Structures are given as structure tokens and as C-alpha cells.
Amino acid sequence: MTAGLQIWNANGQLVLDATSRLGRIKGIKRIEGSNGSYPVDLSDGTPFWSFQPDQLYFHISNETASPIITIDANGVYWAYSSLSGLTYGKPVKGTLIVGVY
């Protein structure tokens, strides 16, 4: 006999079973438009990140720099591309969520 967790919604549809991956959030960090890092222990699973920008459109020119995010077992790092030469350049600010599966 197999063992595991299964969850159905009110309509009887299976929404979670033992083969689903559920992430555990390990940290949340504000990104304010400059390069940086966030040390957090992500060694106990497969790391993931999600960036939630404060807004999608800053100017009609769409001259924005989104953070370039990298992650490893020791934390998450981000860098912005240069805004030099852009008339209305804006770095994208937002919230960074990190965790493990």
C-alpha cells in the first residue's frame, strides 16, 4: 500500500498529491534598485526565487533595468544592467522571495 498526502477541492478535483512539489519560503527581501545580496541557507533542498516588481510600467519608453538574479545554496544575488545613455531609465524595484523545494 502506498502512503502520501492527497488533497481535493470542494468540487472533488485532486489539487495536491504526493508527486507535487511544495516550496518552503526561507526569506523575503526588498530590492531597492541597486546591486546586492541576501545570505540565506538554501542547502536543504532545491533553491528557487520569485521576484515581484512594484509596478510593471515606469514610462512609455519602457527603459527599465530588471534585476538579474542568481541563486546558490548560500543565498541569492542580484545585479542591474547599466542605465547609462537611457533618457528615462529606471531600475525595477520590488520584493524577492527565496526558498527551497
Phi and psi in radians as a Rosetta constraint file:
Dihedral C 1 N 2 CA 2 C 2 CIRCULARHARMONIC -1.452 0.35
Dihedral N 2 CA 2 C 2 N 3 CIRCULARHARMONIC 2.758 0.35
Dihedral C 2 N 3 CA 3 C 3 CIRCULARHARMONIC -2.255 0.35
Dihedral N 3 CA 3 C 3 N 4 CIRCULARHARMONIC 2.624 0.35
Dihedral C 3 N 4 CA 4 C 4 CIRCULARHARMONIC 2.904 0.35
Dihedral N 4 CA 4 C 4 N 5 CIRCULARHARMONIC -3.012 0.35
Dihedral C 4 N 5 CA 5 C 5 CIRCULARHARMONIC -1.973 0.35
Dihedral N 5 CA 5 C 5 N 6 CIRCULARHARMONIC 2.311 0.35
Dihedral C 5 N 6 CA 6 C 6 CIRCULARHARMONIC -2.335 0.35
Dihedral N 6 CA 6 C 6 N 7 CIRCULARHARMONIC 2.379 0.35
Dihedral C 6 N 7 CA 7 C 7 CIRCULARHARMONIC -2.274 0.35
Dihedral N 7 CA 7 C 7 N 8 CIRCULARHARMONIC 2.319 0.35
Dihedral C 7 N 8 CA 8 C 8 CIRCULARHARMONIC -1.980 0.35
Dihedral N 8 CA 8 C 8 N 9 CIRCULARHARMONIC 2.643 0.35
Dihedral C 8 N 9 CA 9 C 9 CIRCULARHARMONIC -1.504 0.35
Dihedral N 9 CA 9 C 9 N 10 CIRCULARHARMONIC -3.092 0.35
Dihedral C 9 N 10 CA 10 C 10 CIRCULARHARMONIC -1.118 0.35
Dihedral N 10 CA 10 C 10 N 11 CIRCULARHARMONIC -0.366 0.35
Dihedral C 10 N 11 CA 11 C 11 CIRCULARHARMONIC -1.584 0.35
Dihedral N 11 CA 11 C 11 N 12 CIRCULARHARMONIC 0.082 0.35
Dihedral C 11 N 12 CA 12 C 12 CIRCULARHARMONIC 1.439 0.35
Dihedral N 12 CA 12 C 12 N 13 CIRCULARHARMONIC 0.197 0.35
Dihedral C 12 N 13 CA 13 C 13 CIRCULARHARMONIC -1.536 0.35
Dihedral N 13 CA 13 C 13 N 14 CIRCULARHARMONIC 2.357 0.35
Dihedral C 13 N 14 CA 14 C 14 CIRCULARHARMONIC -1.226 0.35
Dihedral N 14 CA 14 C 14 N 15 CIRCULARHARMONIC 2.103 0.35
Dihedral C 14 N 15 CA 15 C 15 CIRCULARHARMONIC -1.919 0.35
Dihedral N 15 CA 15 C 15 N 16 CIRCULARHARMONIC -0.268 0.35
Dihedral C 15 N 16 CA 16 C 16 CIRCULARHARMONIC -2.670 0.35
Dihedral N 16 CA 16 C 16 N 17 CIRCULARHARMONIC 2.324 0.35
Dihedral C 16 N 17 CA 17 C 17 CIRCULARHARMONIC -2.411 0.35
Dihedral N 17 CA 17 C 17 N 18 CIRCULARHARMONIC 3.138 0.35
Dihedral C 17 N 18 CA 18 C 18 CIRCULARHARMONIC -1.068 0.35
Dihedral N 18 CA 18 C 18 N 19 CIRCULARHARMONIC -0.313 0.35
Dihedral C 18 N 19 CA 19 C 19 CIRCULARHARMONIC -1.549 0.35
Dihedral N 19 CA 19 C 19 N 20 CIRCULARHARMONIC -0.114 0.35
Dihedral C 19 N 20 CA 20 C 20 CIRCULARHARMONIC -1.315 0.35
Dihedral N 20 CA 20 C 20 N 21 CIRCULARHARMONIC 2.627 0.35
Dihedral C 20 N 21 CA 21 C 21 CIRCULARHARMONIC -1.824 0.35
Dihedral N 21 CA 21 C 21 N 22 CIRCULARHARMONIC 2.196 0.35
Dihedral C 21 N 22 CA 22 C 22 CIRCULARHARMONIC -1.954 0.35
Dihedral N 22 CA 22 C 22 N 23 CIRCULARHARMONIC 2.270 0.35
Dihedral C 22 N 23 CA 23 C 23 CIRCULARHARMONIC -1.547 0.35
Dihedral N 23 CA 23 C 23 N 24 CIRCULARHARMONIC 2.642 0.35
Dihedral C 23 N 24 CA 24 C 24 CIRCULARHARMONIC -1.954 0.35
Dihedral N 24 CA 24 C 24 N 25 CIRCULARHARMONIC 2.116 0.35
Dihedral C 24 N 25 CA 25 C 25 CIRCULARHARMONIC -1.298 0.35
Dihedral N 25 CA 25 C 25 N 26 CIRCULARHARMONIC 2.231 0.35
Dihedral C 25 N 26 CA 26 C 26 CIRCULARHARMONIC -1.841 0.35
Dihedral N 26 CA 26 C 26 N 27 CIRCULARHARMONIC -0.314 0.35
Dihedral C 26 N 27 CA 27 C 27 CIRCULARHARMONIC -3.059 0.35
Dihedral N 27 CA 27 C 27 N 28 CIRCULARHARMONIC 2.723 0.35
Dihedral C 27 N 28 CA 28 C 28 CIRCULARHARMONIC -2.305 0.35
Dihedral N 28 CA 28 C 28 N 29 CIRCULARHARMONIC 2.315 0.35
Dihedral C 28 N 29 CA 29 C 29 CIRCULARHARMONIC -2.403 0.35
Dihedral N 29 CA 29 C 29 N 30 CIRCULARHARMONIC 2.358 0.35
Dihedral C 29 N 30 CA 30 C 30 CIRCULARHARMONIC -1.358 0.35
Dihedral N 30 CA 30 C 30 N 31 CIRCULARHARMONIC 2.369 0.35
Dihedral C 30 N 31 CA 31 C 31 CIRCULARHARMONIC -1.965 0.35
Dihedral N 31 CA 31 C 31 N 32 CIRCULARHARMONIC 2.136 0.35
Dihedral C 31 N 32 CA 32 C 32 CIRCULARHARMONIC -1.866 0.35
Dihedral N 32 CA 32 C 32 N 33 CIRCULARHARMONIC 0.268 0.35
Dihedral C 32 N 33 CA 33 C 33 CIRCULARHARMONIC 1.810 0.35
Dihedral N 33 CA 33 C 33 N 34 CIRCULARHARMONIC 0.122 0.35
Dihedral C 33 N 34 CA 34 C 34 CIRCULARHARMONIC -2.238 0.35
Dihedral N 34 CA 34 C 34 N 35 CIRCULARHARMONIC 2.785 0.35
Dihedral C 34 N 35 CA 35 C 35 CIRCULARHARMONIC -1.057 0.35
Dihedral N 35 CA 35 C 35 N 36 CIRCULARHARMONIC 2.616 0.35
Dihedral C 35 N 36 CA 36 C 36 CIRCULARHARMONIC -3.047 0.35
Dihedral N 36 CA 36 C 36 N 37 CIRCULARHARMONIC -3.026 0.35
Dihedral C 36 N 37 CA 37 C 37 CIRCULARHARMONIC -2.608 0.35
Dihedral N 37 CA 37 C 37 N 38 CIRCULARHARMONIC 2.844 0.35
Dihedral C 37 N 38 CA 38 C 38 CIRCULARHARMONIC -2.434 0.35
Dihedral N 38 CA 38 C 38 N 39 CIRCULARHARMONIC 1.801 0.35
Dihedral C 38 N 39 CA 39 C 39 CIRCULARHARMONIC -1.302 0.35
Dihedral N 39 CA 39 C 39 N 40 CIRCULARHARMONIC 2.125 0.35
Dihedral C 39 N 40 CA 40 C 40 CIRCULARHARMONIC -2.635 0.35
Dihedral N 40 CA 40 C 40 N 41 CIRCULARHARMONIC 2.434 0.35
Dihedral C 40 N 41 CA 41 C 41 CIRCULARHARMONIC -1.315 0.35
Dihedral N 41 CA 41 C 41 N 42 CIRCULARHARMONIC 1.930 0.35
Dihedral C 41 N 42 CA 42 C 42 CIRCULARHARMONIC -2.046 0.35
Dihedral N 42 CA 42 C 42 N 43 CIRCULARHARMONIC 0.440 0.35
Dihedral C 42 N 43 CA 43 C 43 CIRCULARHARMONIC -1.443 0.35
Dihedral N 43 CA 43 C 43 N 44 CIRCULARHARMONIC -0.121 0.35
Dihedral C 43 N 44 CA 44 C 44 CIRCULARHARMONIC -1.720 0.35
Dihedral N 44 CA 44 C 44 N 45 CIRCULARHARMONIC 0.467 0.35
Dihedral C 44 N 45 CA 45 C 45 CIRCULARHARMONIC 3.054 0.35
Dihedral N 45 CA 45 C 45 N 46 CIRCULARHARMONIC -2.931 0.35
Dihedral C 45 N 46 CA 46 C 46 CIRCULARHARMONIC -1.537 0.35
Dihedral N 46 CA 46 C 46 N 47 CIRCULARHARMONIC 2.023 0.35
Dihedral C 46 N 47 CA 47 C 47 CIRCULARHARMONIC -1.178 0.35
Dihedral N 47 CA 47 C 47 N 48 CIRCULARHARMONIC 2.583 0.35
Dihedral C 47 N 48 CA 48 C 48 CIRCULARHARMONIC -2.472 0.35
Dihedral N 48 CA 48 C 48 N 49 CIRCULARHARMONIC 2.791 0.35
Dihedral C 48 N 49 CA 49 C 49 CIRCULARHARMONIC -2.453 0.35
Dihedral N 49 CA 49 C 49 N 50 CIRCULARHARMONIC 2.742 0.35
Dihedral C 49 N 50 CA 50 C 50 CIRCULARHARMONIC -2.495 0.35
Dihedral N 50 CA 50 C 50 N 51 CIRCULARHARMONIC 2.250 0.35
Dihedral C 50 N 51 CA 51 C 51 CIRCULARHARMONIC -1.896 0.35
Dihedral N 51 CA 51 C 51 N 52 CIRCULARHARMONIC 2.204 0.35
Dihedral C 51 N 52 CA 52 C 52 CIRCULARHARMONIC -1.962 0.35
Dihedral N 52 CA 52 C 52 N 53 CIRCULARHARMONIC 1.781 0.35
Dihedral C 52 N 53 CA 53 C 53 CIRCULARHARMONIC -1.185 0.35
Dihedral N 53 CA 53 C 53 N 54 CIRCULARHARMONIC 2.642 0.35
Dihedral C 53 N 54 CA 54 C 54 CIRCULARHARMONIC -1.138 0.35
Dihedral N 54 CA 54 C 54 N 55 CIRCULARHARMONIC -0.629 0.35
Dihedral C 54 N 55 CA 55 C 55 CIRCULARHARMONIC -2.665 0.35
Dihedral N 55 CA 55 C 55 N 56 CIRCULARHARMONIC 2.817 0.35
Dihedral C 55 N 56 CA 56 C 56 CIRCULARHARMONIC -1.610 0.35
Dihedral N 56 CA 56 C 56 N 57 CIRCULARHARMONIC -0.640 0.35
Dihedral C 56 N 57 CA 57 C 57 CIRCULARHARMONIC -2.106 0.35
Dihedral N 57 CA 57 C 57 N 58 CIRCULARHARMONIC 2.239 0.35
Dihedral C 57 N 58 CA 58 C 58 CIRCULARHARMONIC -1.844 0.35
Dihedral N 58 CA 58 C 58 N 59 CIRCULARHARMONIC -0.559 0.35
Dihedral C 58 N 59 CA 59 C 59 CIRCULARHARMONIC -2.812 0.35
Dihedral N 59 CA 59 C 59 N 60 CIRCULARHARMONIC 2.699 0.35
Dihedral C 59 N 60 CA 60 C 60 CIRCULARHARMONIC -1.061 0.35
Dihedral N 60 CA 60 C 60 N 61 CIRCULARHARMONIC -0.425 0.35
Dihedral C 60 N 61 CA 61 C 61 CIRCULARHARMONIC -1.275 0.35
Dihedral N 61 CA 61 C 61 N 62 CIRCULARHARMONIC -0.322 0.35
Dihedral C 61 N 62 CA 62 C 62 CIRCULARHARMONIC 0.985 0.35
Dihedral N 62 CA 62 C 62 N 63 CIRCULARHARMONIC 0.633 0.35
Dihedral C 62 N 63 CA 63 C 63 CIRCULARHARMONIC -1.557 0.35
Dihedral N 63 CA 63 C 63 N 64 CIRCULARHARMONIC 1.402 0.35
Dihedral C 63 N 64 CA 64 C 64 CIRCULARHARMONIC -2.115 0.35
Dihedral N 64 CA 64 C 64 N 65 CIRCULARHARMONIC 2.774 0.35
Dihedral C 64 N 65 CA 65 C 65 CIRCULARHARMONIC -2.126 0.35
Dihedral N 65 CA 65 C 65 N 66 CIRCULARHARMONIC 1.929 0.35
Dihedral C 65 N 66 CA 66 C 66 CIRCULARHARMONIC -1.454 0.35
Dihedral N 66 CA 66 C 66 N 67 CIRCULARHARMONIC 2.655 0.35
Dihedral C 66 N 67 CA 67 C 67 CIRCULARHARMONIC -1.207 0.35
Dihedral N 67 CA 67 C 67 N 68 CIRCULARHARMONIC 2.436 0.35
Dihedral C 67 N 68 CA 68 C 68 CIRCULARHARMONIC -1.687 0.35
Dihedral N 68 CA 68 C 68 N 69 CIRCULARHARMONIC 1.993 0.35
Dihedral C 68 N 69 CA 69 C 69 CIRCULARHARMONIC -1.871 0.35
Dihedral N 69 CA 69 C 69 N 70 CIRCULARHARMONIC 2.326 0.35
Dihedral C 69 N 70 CA 70 C 70 CIRCULARHARMONIC -2.189 0.35
Dihedral N 70 CA 70 C 70 N 71 CIRCULARHARMONIC 2.691 0.35
Dihedral C 70 N 71 CA 71 C 71 CIRCULARHARMONIC -2.511 0.35
Dihedral N 71 CA 71 C 71 N 72 CIRCULARHARMONIC 2.560 0.35
Dihedral C 71 N 72 CA 72 C 72 CIRCULARHARMONIC -2.587 0.35
Dihedral N 72 CA 72 C 72 N 73 CIRCULARHARMONIC -3.010 0.35
Dihedral C 72 N 73 CA 73 C 73 CIRCULARHARMONIC -1.150 0.35
Dihedral N 73 CA 73 C 73 N 74 CIRCULARHARMONIC -0.298 0.35
Dihedral C 73 N 74 CA 74 C 74 CIRCULARHARMONIC -1.729 0.35
Dihedral N 74 CA 74 C 74 N 75 CIRCULARHARMONIC -0.142 0.35
Dihedral C 74 N 75 CA 75 C 75 CIRCULARHARMONIC 2.659 0.35
Dihedral N 75 CA 75 C 75 N 76 CIRCULARHARMONIC -2.882 0.35
Dihedral C 75 N 76 CA 76 C 76 CIRCULARHARMONIC -2.216 0.35
Dihedral N 76 CA 76 C 76 N 77 CIRCULARHARMONIC 2.560 0.35
Dihedral C 76 N 77 CA 77 C 77 CIRCULARHARMONIC -2.345 0.35
Dihedral N 77 CA 77 C 77 N 78 CIRCULARHARMONIC 2.571 0.35
Dihedral C 77 N 78 CA 78 C 78 CIRCULARHARMONIC -2.490 0.35
Dihedral N 78 CA 78 C 78 N 79 CIRCULARHARMONIC 2.640 0.35
Dihedral C 78 N 79 CA 79 C 79 CIRCULARHARMONIC -2.507 0.35
Dihedral N 79 CA 79 C 79 N 80 CIRCULARHARMONIC 2.576 0.35
Dihedral C 79 N 80 CA 80 C 80 CIRCULARHARMONIC -1.847 0.35
Dihedral N 80 CA 80 C 80 N 81 CIRCULARHARMONIC 2.507 0.35
Dihedral C 80 N 81 CA 81 C 81 CIRCULARHARMONIC -1.281 0.35
Dihedral N 81 CA 81 C 81 N 82 CIRCULARHARMONIC 2.842 0.35
Dihedral C 81 N 82 CA 82 C 82 CIRCULARHARMONIC -1.183 0.35
Dihedral N 82 CA 82 C 82 N 83 CIRCULARHARMONIC 2.512 0.35
Dihedral C 82 N 83 CA 83 C 83 CIRCULARHARMONIC -1.782 0.35
Dihedral N 83 CA 83 C 83 N 84 CIRCULARHARMONIC 0.064 0.35
Dihedral C 83 N 84 CA 84 C 84 CIRCULARHARMONIC -1.109 0.35
Dihedral N 84 CA 84 C 84 N 85 CIRCULARHARMONIC 2.424 0.35
Dihedral C 84 N 85 CA 85 C 85 CIRCULARHARMONIC 1.517 0.35
Dihedral N 85 CA 85 C 85 N 86 CIRCULARHARMONIC -0.128 0.35
Dihedral C 85 N 86 CA 86 C 86 CIRCULARHARMONIC -1.628 0.35
Dihedral N 86 CA 86 C 86 N 87 CIRCULARHARMONIC 2.321 0.35
Dihedral C 86 N 87 CA 87 C 87 CIRCULARHARMONIC -1.214 0.35
Dihedral N 87 CA 87 C 87 N 88 CIRCULARHARMONIC -0.735 0.35
Dihedral C 87 N 88 CA 88 C 88 CIRCULARHARMONIC -2.131 0.35
Dihedral N 88 CA 88 C 88 N 89 CIRCULARHARMONIC 0.599 0.35
Dihedral C 88 N 89 CA 89 C 89 CIRCULARHARMONIC -1.088 0.35
Dihedral N 89 CA 89 C 89 N 90 CIRCULARHARMONIC 2.350 0.35
Dihedral C 89 N 90 CA 90 C 90 CIRCULARHARMONIC -2.387 0.35
Dihedral N 90 CA 90 C 90 N 91 CIRCULARHARMONIC 2.314 0.35
Dihedral C 90 N 91 CA 91 C 91 CIRCULARHARMONIC -1.353 0.35
Dihedral N 91 CA 91 C 91 N 92 CIRCULARHARMONIC 2.492 0.35
Dihedral C 91 N 92 CA 92 C 92 CIRCULARHARMONIC -1.438 0.35
Dihedral N 92 CA 92 C 92 N 93 CIRCULARHARMONIC 2.116 0.35
Dihedral C 92 N 93 CA 93 C 93 CIRCULARHARMONIC -1.758 0.35
Dihedral N 93 CA 93 C 93 N 94 CIRCULARHARMONIC 2.739 0.35
Dihedral C 93 N 94 CA 94 C 94 CIRCULARHARMONIC 3.019 0.35
Dihedral N 94 CA 94 C 94 N 95 CIRCULARHARMONIC -2.807 0.35
Dihedral C 94 N 95 CA 95 C 95 CIRCULARHARMONIC -2.002 0.35
Dihedral N 95 CA 95 C 95 N 96 CIRCULARHARMONIC 2.300 0.35
Dihedral C 95 N 96 CA 96 C 96 CIRCULARHARMONIC -1.878 0.35
Dihedral N 96 CA 96 C 96 N 97 CIRCULARHARMONIC 2.213 0.35
Dihedral C 96 N 97 CA 97 C 97 CIRCULARHARMONIC -1.983 0.35
Dihedral N 97 CA 97 C 97 N 98 CIRCULARHARMONIC 2.260 0.35
Dihedral C 97 N 98 CA 98 C 98 CIRCULARHARMONIC -2.225 0.35
Dihedral N 98 CA 98 C 98 N 99 CIRCULARHARMONIC 2.627 0.35
Dihedral C 98 N 99 CA 99 C 99 CIRCULARHARMONIC -2.993 0.35
Dihedral N 99 CA 99 C 99 N 100 CIRCULARHARMONIC -2.898 0.35
Dihedral C 99 N 100 CA 100 C 100 CIRCULARHARMONIC -2.368 0.35
Dihedral N 100 CA 100 C 100 N 101 CIRCULARHARMONIC 2.670 0.35
